[in-house]
Amino acid sequence: MPYLRNCWYVIAWDDEVPAEGSLRRRVLNEDILLVRDKGGAVHALRNRCPHRFAPLHLGKRDGDTITCAYHGLRFGLDGGCLHNPHGDGTIPAGARVQSYPLALKHMLLWIWMGDPDRADPAEIPDLVGLDPDRYAINRGYMHTPANYELMTDNILDLGHIEFLHEGLLGSEAVRRGETEVRQNGKTVISNRLVRNEILPPALDALFESGGQPVDRWLDVLWTAPANMQLTVGVTPAGSPERVGRETPGVHLMTPETKTTTHYFWSNARDFRRDDAELHAALEQGLRYAFEHQDKPMIEAVAQSMDGEDFWDLRPAILACDAGAIRARRVLRKMISDEQAAS
């Protein structure tokens, strides 16, 4: 399966990598070892010794070096070989572990899987809601046995929340929402404005709507390969559009393989920040929606597709699919252009 390679992918929340420890994670079907050095910086290495290809995570960590458990080659965290215990100790030219550009932004570690000379941290998307000094943040990670584009479809098509998340995140009013899909360069924007809605109890409690009608907006901004900012806001019905309380969130999908995905999510608020009971309730509700409603359905969809290509199955296209279809086409064109240039 072709992937877009010259771009940044989220590989982990920064705090997933322990102090002077490591975390193993597969990205684009490549086994990556994240290693935190004594100074606190994280390095990304291919989890494979260049000699006999033994996994480096099985080796011995000594300060800012890793010694392969198979034949004792010692490597620095930049991938360079520092010691060969065999023969006269000459270090072969090929004795270097592949390393990857890595950047820390928005509490997240981003990895560049393409040409390292093209890795520019300025290209990491600017995301709202991941500043702990301003927001109370619920966040998490979910591994999902489905292709990452199916996960993207799920966020760009929020028409499903009336049905899959009935009584929790969605209501009957969602289907009457005013939708807008547009493209700005390689960015896809998919917005939905639901007027005169009685929110489900959990959202009514969050936004303190008092059971009164509200206008709710659910706005998604997609950037390649699968990074989405989802902003949900509420204002009393009939008030000026998109002026009210908002909860900015992110939904970031990274392919592990063609059939499995790393899913990083967050939901933030700059109101009721110190409400511990609300924070715990949001944590429970969000995890339930993602892990017990979205995940089983998307996994079932993947199984139903039985390995066939999305377009080869000739899917019926509904009005609510406009954003997801646009993103799929933009991504396909970017991958095609990248391969043609290589």
Summary of the structure (lengths in Angstrom):
residues: 342
radius of gyration: 22.4
end to end distance: 16.1
largest distance: 80.6
contacts: 1037
relative contact order: 0.14
helix: 27%
strand: 35%
